[in-house]
Amino acid sequence: MLLIIGFVVVFASIYVGYTMHGGSVAVLIQVSEFIIIGGAGIGALLIGNSMHTVKAIFRDLLRLLKPDPYNRSANTELLQVLYELFYVARRDGLIGIEEHVEQPDTSSLFKKYPTFHNNHHAVAFLSDTMKVLLTGTVADHHLAEILDLDLEQFEEEGMHVPHAVQVVGDAMPGFGIVAAVLGVIITMGKIGGEPAVIGESVAAALVGTFLGVLLAYAVFGPVAQQLEGRVRSEHDYLRVIRTALLAFARGDAPLTCIEFARRSIAPDERPTFSEVEELTTAV
């Protein structure tokens, strides 16, 4: 919602300020400039990225239209599923959770928590680590290294999308200059003609520079920042799982594991101790 509101504020402010000075909106509608800048931007995106990243860009852009899923409710649910999993493991032994971690997609335990179950990264991160614990051959400090390596790889992969968008955004002023220079070249061919015609041609060329700068700082830059924020949010979500897993691996009680995990959540998205205690007593 804030993304849409922000765009409305930006373009409305430009429109109002421009028309207050007597500017004609029709002058800004230069289809050829849009084609040059837009086509150059799309082409650069395709040249500099894999098809996997290109598809991920469009997928993640659509997700920006929805609220950030990693909110207080999602974190509370995550603590619930972690507690129940650890509780079953403490009660029945690690063999009691084998069916859940070996086939997480069909796990009756995980299905009770839809937000977590629909997050393939989180499910794989938790279940794969529990499989490692089932083997009983990994020391605590090695487990921490494995988890950190996994999180590092996830963040690196996730940052491909915002980085790609930012690179294209940084190139927009340059593409705008290219469009403007081409417009000037056309204008030079009209030298000696009517002043009004030359003036219109110069104005059309300058639209390219205007459009390139506008897209760079009012569209691509903020969108890349939003995409990076979503990656950080999911990384923090996975980091909560990491904290709980390390506590469980060293033998802490399920409630203690969850308390460690709760403290690793950002304060504004963190459920209170009483809320968590009330939820875990129902298990």
C-alpha positions, -999 to 999 in steps of 0.1 A, spaced: 0 0 0 28 25 9 44 17 -24 13 28 -44 8 58 -21 44 68 -27 41 66 -64 9 87 -63 26 114 -42 56 115 -65 38 118 -98 10 140 -85 36 164 -71 54 166 -104 22 170 -123 8 197 -101 41 216 -99 46 214 -137 11 226 -146 12 254 -120 41 268 -140 19 266 -171 35 235 -185 17 214 -211 13 177 -203 11 169 -240 47 179 -244 58 152 -220 41 125 -239 70 116 -262 64 80 -272 98 77 -290 116 87 -258 97 61 -238 106 35 -264 143 44 -263 147 45 -225 123 16 -218 138 -6 -245 173 1 -234 164 -6 -198 148 -40 -206 176 -49 -229 202 -42 -203 182 -62 -178 182 -92 -201 219 -89 -209 231 -86 -174 210 -113 -157 200 -149 -161 165 -159 -170 160 -172 -135 167 -137 -121 145 -120 -147 116 -142 -138 123 -136 -101 122 -99 -107 87 -99 -121 76 -123 -94 90 -102 -66 76 -70 -81 41 -85 -79 47 -95 -43 54 -59 -34 18 -51 -40 10 -72 -9 20 -65 27 52 -79 41 43 -115 51 69 -116 79 49 -97 105 41 -103 141 15 -129 133 40 -149 111 67 -148 138 42 -159 165 32 -189 143 68 -197 137 75 -199 174 45 -222 177 56 -247 151 92 -247 165 79 -253 200 56 -282 189 84 -298 169 108 -296 198 82 -308 222 75 -339 202 112 -345 198 117 -342 236 87 -364 244 91 -391 218 128 -388 209 142 -376 176 126 -406 160 92 -391 167 98 -362 143 114 -382 116 82 -384 95 78 -346 97 113 -337 86 116 -364 60 84 -355 42 77 -319 53 53 -312 24 28 -338 38 36 -333 75 5 -330 96 24 -309 121 36 -284 96 3 -282 78 -13 -268 110 8 -236 104 0 -224 69 23 -194 68 53 -215 77 43 -244 56 39 -223 25 74 -209 29 96 -234 11 128 -217 22 119 -219 59 105 -255 57 137 -267 39 159 -248 63 143 -264 94 137 -299 81 172 -303 65 188 -292 97 167 -316 118 178 -344 95 214 -335 103 206 -337 140 190 -371 134 223 -384 122 239 -374 155 273 -368 139 275 -330 138 290 -310 167 273 -278 179 300 -255 165 298 -273 132 261 -270 131 263 -232 136 287 -231 107 264 -251 85 234 -228 94 254 -196 88 266 -209 55 230 -217 44 218 -182 55 247 -166 37 239 -184 5 202 -176 8 209 -139 13 233 -138 -16 208 -154 -39 180 -132 -27 199 -100 -33 203 -108 -70 168 -93 -77 172 -59 -58 208 -56 -72 196 -61 -108 168 -35 -104 192 -11 -88 217 -15 -116 191 -7 -142 179 22 -121 215 36 -120 216 34 -158 184 53 -164 200 88 -164 225 75 -190 197 61 -211 179 94 -207 210 113 -220 211 89 -250 175 97 -258 182 134 -254 213 133 -276 193 115 -303 167 142 -300 193 169 -304 207 152 -335 172 153 -350 169 190 -340 201 199 -357 186 187 -389 158 213 -385 181 242 -381 169 270 -403 133 261 -399 105 277 -379 116 286 -343 85 270 -329 93 237 -346 129 238 -333 117 246 -298 93 217 -298 121 194 -310 144 206 -282 117 201 -256 110 166 -269 148 158 -265 149 171 -230 120 149 -220 145 120 -223 168 134 -197 138 142 -174 124 107 -178 157 90 -171 164 109 -139 128 105 -127 128 67 -132 162 64 -116 154 82 -83 116 80 -80 109 45 -93 139 20 -96 158 32 -66 128 30 -41 116 -3 -56 151 -18 -53 151 -7 -16 117 -23 -10 129 -56 -27 160 -56 -5 138 -50 26 118 -81 17 150 -102 14 161 -89 48 127 -97 64 129 -133 52 165 -136 63 155 -124 98 127 -150 97 152 -178 90 176 -164 116 149 -171 142 148 -207 132 186 -208 134 186 -195 170 160 -221 180 178 -249 164 211 -241 180 194 -240 214 177 -273 208 210 -289 196 227 -281 229 199 -297 249 178 -268 260 142 -273 270 116 -265 242 104 -234 260 139 -222 265 146 -227 228 116 -207 219 126 -179 243 160 -176 226 142 -175 193 117 -149 205 145 -126 216 161 -127 182 129 -112 166 128 -74 161 110 -57 190 82 -43 169 74 -77 154 81 -98 186 52 -114 206 54 -110 243 65 -138 267 30 -141 280 16 -145 245 41 -172 237 36 -190 270 -2 -190 264 2 -205 229 27 -232 240 6 -244 268 -21 -254 243 4 -279 226 
